[in-house]
Amino acid sequence: MKLTLSVIKADIGSLAGHSRVIKEQLDLASSILKENQSKGKLIDYYVTNCGDDLELIITHNKGENSEEIHGLAWNIFTEVTEKVSKKYKLYGAGQDLLSSAFSGNIKGMGPGVAEAEFEERISEPIAIFLADKTEPGAWNLPLYRIFADPFTTAGLIIDEKLHSGFTFRIMDVMEDQIIDLNAPEESYDILALIGTPSRYVIQSIYRRVDGLLSAVASTTRLSLIAGRYVGKDDPVCFIRAQHGLPAMGEILEPFAFPHLVAGWMRGSHHGPLMPVAQRDAHPTRFDGPPRVVGLGFQLSNGKLIGPADLFDDPAFDRARSLANEITDYMRRHGPFMPGRLGPEEMEYTTLPSVLKKLQGRFRPSNRKS
């Protein structure tokens, strides 16, 4: 069965700062999707959140970039904003809605999208990852380790379908260009790019033996669309698992290391990506630290069976403890780099307005070279 999986998110207003959505927001989004499902416009759906982002997980047979599905998501975000977020004066109501009207495709309008059409396999386990307080490049390290690092994924060595490697489609978000590179032989080239996650972002991954789509990630950079800081991107990603692809345990393994990502408070700091259960997906300390939720589904004729709360496991307790230690360390830097982001990233925060105020006070140093 050929179907399309669309994971679409937006920050449309949060309770008590940038911490969490409220039940009324989730309920209204669910009711709209339920009505559309009853009319046959979609196969199945699941509504959830990570921090202050409303997340829509939708299966359908409309294909990628469907005006009907993207328009439905846009209408949900705008309706929830108007009827709930503004009603309760939630903070940042409609923050990710950067356009006043839908123009046929939600991409480039603010919300983040990870979407692909594929043939459902005999058994189709899917891991969907939702992050808050960070940028799309946050997926670079775990995706590389899942699909190119045999110390993480044993299947790269012992499974003949994985042994030929994977093709990484990488986007240069500054120039809006993509490049396909193959692992393992071009691994160093891949790392040369994705080691700069603020610019080079893994968009999708394909199994080389047959071109099977294996993973898709959102690549929206809100600051590049708006030309200013309007909130962090809070990316989404989904990965197909098992049966000639990395096992679910191999997919989860990289998240046991809470690597540093950009975002956190005001989108201006580095912090550890903490894997948490759904119930703990409400960042608070310094608006963080950045969080990631993992939801496991089984697709059955397009139906979303689940989810399994993948990080609701004591095996990730040490990762959370380490993330808290890293949080203590990074916060002691205060406004200094590397706790704070570098100047090229700070250009898209509220810092430029402060620097503009000081421009007239700079003067030549009269220092001889």
Legacy VTK file of the C-alpha trace (Angstrom):
# vtk DataFile Version 3.0
C-alpha trace
ASCII
DATASET POLYDATA
POINTS 369 float
0.000 0.000 0.000
1.401 3.406 -1.007
0.801 6.149 1.537
2.126 9.511 2.646
3.262 10.241 6.179
3.186 13.928 7.081
4.604 15.204 10.370
3.778 18.900 10.623
4.447 21.192 13.602
4.014 24.794 14.628
4.442 26.922 17.721
1.043 28.607 18.013
1.056 29.722 21.640
2.105 28.313 24.972
1.153 28.321 28.640
3.405 30.294 30.989
6.085 31.269 28.494
7.591 28.772 26.038
6.863 25.618 28.014
3.830 23.650 26.829
0.595 23.594 24.866
-2.683 23.153 26.714
-5.384 20.494 26.455
-7.826 22.744 24.585
-5.284 23.215 21.784
-4.765 19.469 21.412
-8.509 18.773 21.621
-9.458 21.288 18.929
-6.763 20.032 16.557
-7.907 16.448 17.145
-11.565 17.282 16.544
-10.776 18.942 13.194
-8.697 15.976 12.062
-11.370 13.527 13.227
-13.970 15.354 11.147
-11.751 15.231 8.065
-11.009 11.554 8.656
-14.741 10.800 8.761
-15.046 12.471 5.341
-12.311 10.242 3.924
-9.781 13.048 3.468
-7.100 11.246 5.469
-6.384 7.736 6.717
-5.315 8.345 10.306
-3.863 10.970 12.613
-2.246 11.548 15.989
-1.994 14.903 17.749
0.643 15.582 20.365
3.202 18.147 21.475
6.820 18.608 22.395
7.184 21.649 24.608
5.346 24.601 23.093
4.877 23.015 19.658
1.645 21.473 18.410
2.497 18.371 16.359
0.217 16.790 13.739
1.034 13.261 12.554
-1.114 12.413 9.530
-1.294 9.475 7.125
-3.076 9.885 3.789
-2.951 8.993 0.098
-2.718 12.533 -1.319
1.033 12.439 -1.969
3.744 14.886 -0.898
3.087 18.631 -0.844
-0.659 18.052 -1.108
-2.475 21.374 -1.083
-5.394 19.664 0.647
-3.338 18.204 3.509
-1.058 21.213 3.923
-4.079 23.497 3.784
-5.770 21.383 6.454
-2.716 21.694 8.729
-2.542 25.446 8.118
-6.244 25.832 8.939
-5.767 23.831 12.139
-2.878 26.006 13.262
-4.731 29.237 12.487
-8.009 28.056 14.029
-6.334 26.846 17.223
-4.465 30.159 17.375
-7.640 32.223 17.012
-10.010 30.117 19.123
-7.715 28.963 21.907
-4.307 30.667 22.004
-5.613 34.212 21.640
-8.664 33.492 23.778
-6.432 32.631 26.742
-3.702 35.134 25.780
-1.180 32.304 25.506
2.365 33.462 24.922
3.574 33.637 21.327
0.131 32.922 19.855
0.612 32.037 16.188
4.371 32.544 16.471
5.307 30.177 13.614
2.626 31.422 11.218
4.764 33.805 9.192
2.219 34.405 6.436
-1.243 35.917 6.610
-2.745 33.446 4.130
-2.152 29.913 2.889
-0.538 29.777 -0.556
-0.855 26.110 -1.528
2.089 24.634 0.391
2.897 25.030 4.062
6.661 24.795 3.456
8.339 28.175 3.731
5.407 29.623 5.684
6.795 28.907 9.162
5.618 25.445 10.273
8.076 22.560 10.062
7.357 19.538 7.843
8.858 16.055 7.544
6.935 14.271 4.816
7.347 11.410 2.349
5.349 9.046 0.180
6.379 5.377 0.285
5.131 1.833 -0.084
4.142 0.348 3.270
6.203 -2.787 3.913
4.910 -6.112 5.251
5.794 -4.760 8.675
6.401 -1.005 8.991
7.792 0.214 12.351
8.369 3.985 12.403
10.165 6.174 14.939
9.024 9.803 14.984
11.208 12.312 16.799
9.979 15.721 17.970
12.384 18.318 19.355
11.942 21.602 21.161
14.321 24.539 21.678
16.706 23.660 18.881
17.322 23.745 15.112
17.064 21.186 12.253
20.810 20.514 12.399
20.223 18.847 15.758
19.386 15.647 13.842
22.734 15.589 11.997
24.742 13.732 14.624
22.188 11.039 15.511
21.221 10.452 11.864
24.858 10.022 10.887
25.491 7.600 13.714
22.346 5.596 12.893
23.048 5.242 9.173
26.851 5.445 8.890
28.483 4.452 12.190
28.947 0.676 12.689
29.797 1.282 16.350
26.146 2.361 16.703
24.402 0.234 14.083
25.698 -3.332 14.025
23.513 -4.004 10.986
25.889 -1.983 8.815
28.333 -4.855 9.270
26.160 -7.946 9.538
23.001 -7.177 7.509
23.575 -7.460 3.756
20.814 -4.940 2.988
22.536 -2.310 5.146
26.092 -3.316 4.251
26.111 -1.336 0.990
25.466 1.850 2.957
23.142 4.803 2.581
22.813 7.968 0.527
22.573 11.186 2.551
20.703 14.084 0.949
22.089 17.222 2.593
20.672 20.718 2.276
22.650 23.933 2.382
19.968 26.041 4.074
21.836 29.277 3.358
21.945 28.742 -0.414
18.853 26.501 -0.688
20.794 23.742 -2.459
21.002 19.972 -1.954
23.735 17.398 -2.529
23.656 13.582 -2.379
26.655 11.873 -0.773
27.191 8.160 -0.192
28.359 6.391 2.951
30.673 4.727 3.656
33.057 5.900 0.882
32.155 9.595 1.158
31.776 9.602 4.931
34.475 12.218 5.426
32.773 14.524 2.916
29.455 14.023 4.693
31.033 14.890 8.038
32.802 17.916 6.554
29.363 19.357 5.783
27.060 18.200 8.588
29.623 19.140 11.238
28.318 22.670 10.579
24.687 21.992 11.556
23.643 25.637 11.378
24.141 25.543 7.597
24.237 21.938 6.338
21.242 19.831 7.370
20.411 16.218 6.562
17.108 16.299 4.681
16.595 12.606 3.883
18.397 9.253 3.730
18.031 6.371 1.240
19.183 2.749 1.287
21.701 2.392 -1.534
20.980 -1.208 -2.440
17.533 -0.260 -3.775
16.938 3.468 -3.042
14.440 2.728 -0.257
13.499 5.885 1.652
14.819 5.444 5.190
14.542 8.794 7.009
13.148 12.300 6.495
13.738 15.452 8.551
12.308 18.963 8.539
14.737 21.637 7.361
12.835 24.882 8.032
14.971 27.722 9.399
12.516 30.327 10.694
15.120 33.070 10.977
16.058 32.706 7.288
12.396 33.032 6.290
11.600 35.985 8.533
15.047 37.630 8.444
14.957 37.946 12.218
14.534 35.834 15.341
10.953 34.611 15.673
11.581 31.515 17.784
13.688 28.402 17.266
12.782 25.910 14.571
11.982 22.895 16.790
12.462 20.223 14.107
10.710 16.898 13.480
12.041 13.716 11.920
10.888 10.181 11.173
12.889 7.011 10.590
11.715 3.672 9.213
13.000 0.719 11.245
13.784 -2.997 11.051
13.590 -5.450 8.117
16.698 -4.333 6.228
16.909 -0.969 7.995
18.450 -0.048 11.365
16.703 -1.777 14.280
14.700 0.368 16.678
17.364 -0.086 19.351
20.044 1.085 16.916
17.944 4.126 16.038
17.576 5.101 19.699
21.186 4.488 20.710
22.658 7.879 19.608
20.206 9.712 21.868
21.883 8.124 24.908
24.518 10.818 24.328
22.967 14.269 24.956
25.014 16.118 22.346
25.210 19.910 22.250
22.740 21.671 19.992
21.977 25.302 19.208
18.843 26.941 20.584
17.762 26.886 24.215
17.001 30.303 25.750
16.028 32.914 23.109
17.527 30.629 20.455
20.931 31.986 21.473
22.713 29.259 23.427
24.217 25.796 23.201
22.674 23.091 25.359
22.378 19.299 25.583
19.578 17.512 23.722
17.814 15.646 26.525
15.786 12.514 25.591
12.577 12.532 27.629
9.280 10.728 28.006
6.259 12.560 26.621
5.178 13.621 30.116
8.486 15.466 30.585
8.401 17.327 27.273
7.946 20.749 28.860
11.300 22.580 29.008
11.569 25.026 31.899
15.131 25.580 33.111
16.462 28.549 31.126
13.644 27.568 28.766
15.259 24.170 28.423
17.403 22.287 28.227
16.456 21.289 24.642
14.212 18.216 24.592
13.560 15.323 22.225
10.593 12.968 22.361
10.558 9.640 20.508
7.256 8.048 19.492
7.152 4.565 17.998
4.301 3.577 15.680
3.423 0.502 13.667
1.815 1.379 10.345
-0.981 -0.999 9.367
-2.696 -0.105 6.079
-1.993 3.517 6.890
-3.330 3.288 10.449
-1.066 4.571 13.225
-0.861 1.792 15.825
0.636 3.185 19.028
2.499 5.165 20.057
5.199 3.644 22.201
6.882 6.327 24.309
10.409 5.355 23.297
12.388 7.364 25.844
10.133 6.393 28.761
12.777 3.918 29.852
15.237 3.915 32.776
17.932 3.010 30.245
17.921 6.722 29.330
18.135 7.930 32.943
21.897 8.324 32.696
21.535 10.385 29.519
19.138 12.682 31.343
21.486 12.906 34.333
24.414 13.717 32.048
22.284 16.338 30.275
21.676 18.018 33.620
25.412 18.048 34.358
26.100 19.548 30.938
23.374 22.094 31.609
25.103 23.188 34.817
28.428 23.510 33.009
27.092 25.427 30.010
25.053 27.835 32.130
28.166 28.878 34.077
29.396 30.532 30.870
26.611 33.097 31.206
26.704 35.448 28.175
30.094 34.152 26.994
30.808 31.835 24.083
30.660 28.872 23.719
27.677 28.918 26.067
26.230 31.607 23.840
26.153 31.037 20.078
28.772 32.508 17.742
28.336 35.895 16.026
27.070 34.443 12.719
24.153 32.805 14.543
23.506 35.763 16.827
22.762 37.874 13.732
19.333 36.242 13.706
18.529 36.882 17.371
17.508 40.079 19.130
21.180 41.040 19.694
21.446 43.179 16.500
18.956 45.678 17.922
21.234 46.111 20.933
24.328 46.546 18.741
22.520 49.069 16.533
21.994 51.288 19.560
25.775 51.311 20.183
26.903 51.931 16.603
27.354 55.683 16.970
29.583 55.248 20.008
32.335 53.276 18.255
35.371 55.364 17.240
38.827 54.700 15.747
41.287 53.217 18.210
44.256 55.154 16.703
46.298 52.014 17.193
49.262 51.767 14.842
49.414 48.486 12.881
LINES 1 370
369 0 1 2 3 4 5 6 7 8 9 10 11 12 13 14 15 16 17 18 19 20 21 22 23 24 25 26 27 28 29 30 31 32 33 34 35 36 37 38 39 40 41 42 43 44 45 46 47 48 49 50 51 52 53 54 55 56 57 58 59 60 61 62 63 64 65 66 67 68 69 70 71 72 73 74 75 76 77 78 79 80 81 82 83 84 85 86 87 88 89 90 91 92 93 94 95 96 97 98 99 100 101 102 103 104 105 106 107 108 109 110 111 112 113 114 115 116 117 118 119 120 121 122 123 124 125 126 127 128 129 130 131 132 133 134 135 136 137 138 139 140 141 142 143 144 145 146 147 148 149 150 151 152 153 154 155 156 157 158 159 160 161 162 163 164 165 166 167 168 169 170 171 172 173 174 175 176 177 178 179 180 181 182 183 184 185 186 187 188 189 190 191 192 193 194 195 196 197 198 199 200 201 202 203 204 205 206 207 208 209 210 211 212 213 214 215 216 217 218 219 220 221 222 223 224 225 226 227 228 229 230 231 232 233 234 235 236 237 238 239 240 241 242 243 244 245 246 247 248 249 250 251 252 253 254 255 256 257 258 259 260 261 262 263 264 265 266 267 268 269 270 271 272 273 274 275 276 277 278 279 280 281 282 283 284 285 286 287 288 289 290 291 292 293 294 295 296 297 298 299 300 301 302 303 304 305 306 307 308 309 310 311 312 313 314 315 316 317 318 319 320 321 322 323 324 325 326 327 328 329 330 331 332 333 334 335 336 337 338 339 340 341 342 343 344 345 346 347 348 349 350 351 352 353 354 355 356 357 358 359 360 361 362 363 364 365 366 367 368
